């Protein structure tokens, strides 16, 4: 697991799951709000709304990701990917 602070209250964690392989997780404050699955290139962002700041964190992290690769899903499913 690699943990990298990418901004104020923003952390990116690279880890491995049995189900999805290598993933990158964006945490805004202490909440996981987006996941990138390296094997497929797909990105999942939470459908939950937390704050203007968290929205800004998400937009910055996703700014270079093609729109067709970004999928919105529930917070519970984001957390399930991380556990898997």
C-alpha positions as CSV (number, residue, x, y, z in Angstrom):
1,X,0.0,0.0,0.0
2,X,1.3,3.4,-0.9
3,X,-0.2,6.6,0.6
4,X,0.3,10.0,-1.0
5,X,-1.0,13.3,0.2
6,X,-2.0,15.1,-3.0
7,X,-3.4,18.3,-1.4
8,X,-4.9,19.7,1.7
9,X,-7.3,17.1,3.1
10,X,-6.8,14.9,0.0
11,X,-5.0,11.6,0.0
12,X,-4.5,9.0,-2.7
13,X,-3.9,5.4,-1.7
14,X,-2.6,2.7,-4.1
15,X,-3.5,-0.8,-2.9
16,X,-4.4,-4.2,-4.2
17,X,-7.7,-6.1,-3.9
18,X,-8.4,-9.7,-4.7
19,X,-11.4,-8.9,-6.9
20,X,-10.1,-5.8,-8.8
21,X,-6.3,-6.0,-8.6
22,X,-4.4,-2.7,-8.3
23,X,-6.6,0.3,-7.4
24,X,-6.1,3.9,-6.5
25,X,-8.5,5.4,-4.0
26,X,-9.1,9.1,-3.5
27,X,-9.9,10.1,0.1
28,X,-11.4,13.5,0.8
29,X,-10.7,14.1,4.4
30,X,-11.2,10.6,5.7
31,X,-13.9,9.5,3.2
32,X,-13.1,7.4,0.1
33,X,-14.9,9.2,-2.7
34,X,-13.4,7.7,-5.9
35,X,-11.6,4.6,-7.1
36,X,-9.6,3.9,-10.2
37,X,-9.2,0.2,-11.3
38,X,-5.9,0.0,-13.1
39,X,-6.7,-3.2,-15.0
40,X,-9.8,-1.8,-16.7
41,X,-9.1,2.0,-16.6
42,X,-12.5,2.5,-15.2
43,X,-13.1,5.1,-12.5
44,X,-15.9,5.1,-10.0
45,X,-16.9,8.2,-8.1
46,X,-19.4,8.4,-5.3
47,X,-22.9,9.6,-6.0
48,X,-23.2,11.0,-2.5
49,X,-22.7,14.7,-2.0
50,X,-20.5,15.8,0.9
51,X,-19.4,19.4,0.5
52,X,-18.2,21.9,-2.0
53,X,-14.6,21.1,-1.0
54,X,-15.1,17.3,-1.6
55,X,-16.6,18.1,-5.0
56,X,-13.5,20.2,-5.8
57,X,-11.3,17.4,-4.7
58,X,-13.1,14.9,-7.0
59,X,-13.1,17.3,-10.0
60,X,-9.3,17.9,-9.6
61,X,-8.6,14.2,-9.3
62,X,-10.8,13.4,-12.3
63,X,-9.7,16.3,-14.6
64,X,-7.6,14.1,-16.9
65,X,-9.9,11.1,-17.0
66,X,-12.0,10.7,-20.1
67,X,-15.7,11.1,-19.3
68,X,-16.6,7.7,-20.7
69,X,-14.4,6.0,-18.1
70,X,-16.1,7.7,-15.1
71,X,-19.0,5.8,-13.5
72,X,-21.0,7.1,-10.6
73,X,-22.0,4.7,-7.8
74,X,-23.2,4.6,-4.3
75,X,-20.9,5.3,-1.4
76,X,-21.6,1.8,-0.1
77,X,-20.4,0.3,-3.4
78,X,-17.2,2.5,-3.4
79,X,-16.4,1.1,0.1
80,X,-17.1,-2.5,-1.2
81,X,-14.6,-2.1,-4.0
82,X,-12.0,-1.0,-1.5
83,X,-12.7,-4.0,0.8
84,X,-12.7,-6.5,-2.2
